[in-house]
Amino acid sequence: MAQKTYRKGFLTLAISVALGVSSFAQADVVIGVAGPHTGANASFGEQYWRGATQAAEDLNAAGGINGEKIRLVKADDACEPKQAVSVANRLVDQDKAIAVVGHFCSSSSIPASEVYDEAGILMVTPGSTNPQFTERGMPAVFRMCGRDDQQGIVAGDYIVDTLKASKVAILHDKDTYGQGLADATRAQLAKRGVKEVLYEGLTRGEKDFNALVTKLRSTGAEVVYFGGLHPEAGPLVRQMREQGLNAKFLSGDGIVTDELVTTAGGPQYTKGVLMTFGADPRRIPDGQAVIEKFRAGGFEPEGYTLYSYATLQVIAAAFNGAGVNDPAKAAEWLHANPVQTVMGKKEFDEKGDLKVSDYVVYEWDDQGKYQQQQ
């Protein structure tokens, strides 16, 4: 990559001299921002894009990457695995990206990572939590979030220790992320001596869950755990409440967006909904100046916004630390060095996972907002 940049600069200089031009534009460093920018989960793509865009602006003002400006390219995978592979190939072959912020859905990130690994591209996902993502020996693959086998432990323990529930129904959306998270929670419950009263999958895109709610009612479930995303979680919890099923509803980081309230039909349905997610990055002192920038622009940096910002910080630090725009050298540097981000200091292990995971439980209030429990 360094040789390619050199050749491009040399050619531009030769043309400038031939034309009698005294200066020339320096090449940009292209970084993809891959995720669901359209479709049912586009709110997460919006969080990614907002975070990365602000980070690029701030990093460029500070000198960019090895003296070159960062140029972001939006890559829409719509949380569809085949589309994720297609946009990954485009980022590599057409856009000539040297790094990627993304993807979001684990079912997209895992196949897309095969493309980036073969091409030697640095990939850091802000939000893909399936353990398999970092279990395949890919040296330039990292994640800025925790893993579902960590998140499932927190959810399972909360159900037993705080909710004191013995009758738990476990649902999932049959997707890599959703079923993986449900299975991790199920495994932790089993370790704690709780056997679920129902384990069942639903279909992504489905909206009518009344038959499933009837089945849930018959089990006497005290807690309904759902592994999946907000487009299904919203209608599911609304139909539970409409049928008079007041069991606690607990899910994971796939519902960490205000869009949950919209898909549910209002805060009267989401009040009391629980979810696991990393400790609220908006509470971390390191990011307060950046958070104020977002708010001054009329955008609340919820969910994965600051994760995306921190991801681009990590990518820039890796290339700057390596001193060359070589993804392999940047990945090597990142495995060995901590990075100070808007989410505090982040360090990665040999797999590309964070050395410290900080999952906690949140609860949605009657105003349609989620708050971290103390």
N, C-alpha and C positions, 0 to 999 in steps of 0.2 A: 504493500500500500504506500509506503514511504517512497519507493522508486517511482511508482505511478504518479504520485503527486509531484515529484521532482521533474519527471519528463513533461508533465502538463505545464508546469511553470516555465520550464526552459523554452518550450515551443511558443508559449504566449510572449515571452520576452523577445524571442527572435522576430516574431511578427511585429511587436511594438517597435523594435529598432528599425525594421524594414519600412515601417510606416512613419517613422520619425516621431513616435509617441514616447514620452519620457517615463511613463509609469503604466502599470497594468493592474487589473483586478486579481486579487488572490482567490484561489479556489475555495469553495465552501466545503465544510464537513457535513455530509448528508447523514441524517439519522431518521429512521422511520419511527412513526408512532402508530402502532398496530393494535386494533381492537374493534369492537362493535360500534362503528360510527353511524351506522344506520340499523334499523330493525328494532325489535322489542327491547334490546338491552343497550340502546344507544346512549342512555344516560351515563353509563360507565365509560363509553368512548369519549363522551363530552368531558368527564372528569379527567381522563388521561390527557386529552388535547389541551385543556385549559392549564393543567399543571405543567406539561412539557413546554407549552408556548411561553408561559411566564418564566420558566427556568431558562429557556434559550435566550430570551431577552436579557435576563440578568447576567447570564454567563457571557454572552457576547459583549455586554458592556464592560465586563471584567477581562476581556481578552480572548474569549472563545476557547477553542481547543488548539493548543500549540500554535497560537497566533492566527488561526483561521476561524471564520464565522461559522456558527452552527446553522444549518438549514434543515428544517423539519419537513418530512413528507408524511402526509396522512395516508394510512393504509387500512381500508375498511374490510374486516373479515366477517362482520355480522354475526359473530360467534358460530360460524359454520366451518367445520374442519377443512372441507375441500376448498372453500374460498380462502381460508387462512393460508393454505399451501400455495395457492395462486398468487396472493398478494406478497407472500414471502419471496417467491421467485421473481416477482416484479421489482421488489426492493433491491434484490441482489443484482439482477441482470440489467434492469432498465435504469433504476435510480442510483445504483452504485453506492448504496448505503454501507457504512462501515460498522454501524451499530443499530440496535432496535430497542425502543421502549415498547414492551408488549410481549405477548398478546394478553387478553383478559381471561376468556374461558379456557380452562385447562385442556378441553377437547380441541381447541385451536392451537394453543401454545405448544403442545407436545408434537403434533405433526409438523408445525412450522419450524420448530427448533431443529428438526432433521435437515431442513433446507439450509438454515443458517450455519449449522455445524459443518455441513459439507463445504459451504462457501467460505468458512472461516470468519464469520461475522459475530461480533459480540452481541449477546442478547440478555437483557435484564427485564424481567416481567414485574410490574408493580403489584399484580393481583392474582396470578395463577397459583393455586394452593395445593393441587394434587401432588402427593409425594413423588409419583413417578417422573415428574418433570425434571427433577435433579438427581434421579437415581440411575441414569444411563451413561455415566462417565463422560459427559460433554464438558470440556474444560472452560468453554467461553459462555456457559449458560448459568445465569444467576437469577435470584428472586429477591425482591424488596419486602416481601411479606412472609408470614409463617406458612406452615404446612397443615394439611387437614388432619394428619395424625396427631398434631399438637392441638389444633382447634377442637377436635372431637373429644379429647381428654377434658378440656375445659367445659364443654357442653355436657358431657356425661356426668362429671363431678357436680356441676351446678344442679342438674336434675335431681341427683341423689341427696346432696348435702344441703342445698338451699330450698328447692321446691319440695323435697321430701316425698317424691312421687315413686310409686311402685308399679303403676300401670302407665306404660309409655307406648304410644304408637309412633312408628318411624316410617316416614314417607320420603320418596326421592323422585327426581325427574328423569331417571335412567341415563343421565349424562355423566361424563367422566368426572366432572366436579361434583355434581349433586349426589350421585350415588356413592362416590368415594367418601364424601363428607358424612353422609348418613351411615355408611358402614363403619367409619372411624368412631362415630358417636355410639353406634350399636356395640362395637367391640369394648368400648370403655364401660358402658352400662353392664355388659356381661361380666366384666372384671369386678364390678361393684355388686354383683349378685342380682341384677335386674334383667329379666327376660321380657322383651317387648310383647305387647298384646296384639300388634299388627305390624307387618313389614310389607310395604307395597309400593310399586312404582306408578307414576302417572306420566303423561306425555307432554313434553314441552309444546307450548302453543295452545294447549287445551284450556278451556274456560269454564266448563260446566263440571263442577265437582260434587254435585248434590248426592249422587249415588255413593260416592266415596265418603261423604260426610255422614250419611245414614249408617254406613258400615262402621265408621269411627264411633258413632254414638252407641252402637251395640256392644262395643268393646269395653265401655266404661273408662276410656282413657282419661287420665288426669293431665297428661302432657302430650301434645302432638309435636313431634320433631320433624322438620322438613329440610331435606338437603336439596337446594335448588336456587332459583333466581326469583326476583320480585314479580315478573309478569305472571307467574303461576301462584306465587305466595299470596299476592293481594286478593285475587278472586277466591282462593281457597279459604283464607281466614274470614273473608266477608260471609261466605256461604256457611261456614261453621257458626258464626254469630247469628246469622239469620235463622238457622235451624235450632238455635238455643244451646249449642254446644259451647260451653264456656271454659273448656280445657285450656291450659296455658299453651301458647304457640311459641315455639322456639326454633330459630333457624340460624344460618351462618352469615358470612360476609357477602353472600350473593344477594342480600336484600338491603345493603347499606347505601340506600339512595332515597331521597324524598319521593321518588316515583312510586315507592311502595304504597304510599297513601293514595296516590292517583289511581293505581291499578286496583286498590281495595275499595275505592268509592268514597273515601273520606276518613278523617282521623277517628271517627267514632268506632270504626272497625279495627284500626291498628293500635288503639290504645291498649297498652299492656303487652304488646308483642315484644318478645325478647330475641336478641341475636348476639352472636359472638363476632368480635372484630378486634383488631389491634387497638391498644390504648390510644385514645383520641389524640392524633398528632397536633390538633389545634390547641392543646394544652401545653405543648412543649415550648419552653422559652426560645429555643433556637429558631423557631419559625415565625415568631410574632410579626416581624417586619414584613415578611412575605405575605402572611395572612391578611395584614392590613391593606396591602396592595390589591389583593383579590376583592376584599370587601369594598374598597374605595371604587372599584370598577363595577360594583353591583353583583358580584358573584360570591356565594358562600363556598369556601373550599372544603366541601364535605367529602366523605367516602375516600376514594382513591386519588383525589386531586393532589394532595401533598405527597402521596406515595409516588406519583408520576413525576412531580417536581424533584423529589429526592433521587429518583432513578436516573434522571438526566444529570444531576449533580455527580452521581457515582460514575456514570459513563465518562463524563468530562474529566473527572479526577483521575480515572484509570488511564486515559490517553495522555493527559498532561503529566501524570506520574511516570509513565513509560517514556515520555519525551518524544514519541513518534506515533503516527496514526496507524499503528499496526494492531489489529484486534487481538492477536495471539499474545503480544507483549502486554497489552492493556489488561487482558484477562489474568495473566500471570501476576501483574502488579496488584490487581484487585484481590486476588486470593491471599496476598501477603500483607496488605496494608488496610488500616481503617480509613473511613471517609467521614468527615463531619458534614451533616446534612441538616435540612430544616426539620428532620425527625430525630435529630441527635446523632451521635456517633454510631456508624454501622460497620460491622465486620462480618466477613463471609468465611465459611469453612471450606474444606476441600471439595465438597459437592456443589458449592455455589449457594448454599442456604445461609440465612442469617444465623450467627452464633447465639443470638438471644431473640426469643419469640415472646410477645407480650399480649397474648389474647386475653380479653376481658369480656364481660357481659354488659350489653346495653338494653335499655327499655324505651319503647316509644310512648310518648305522652299524649294527652288529649288535644294538643295543638298540632299533632302530626310531626313532631320532632323526636329524634332519638338522643338519649342522654346516657353517658357512661355511668354505670352504677358504682358507688363508692366501695 
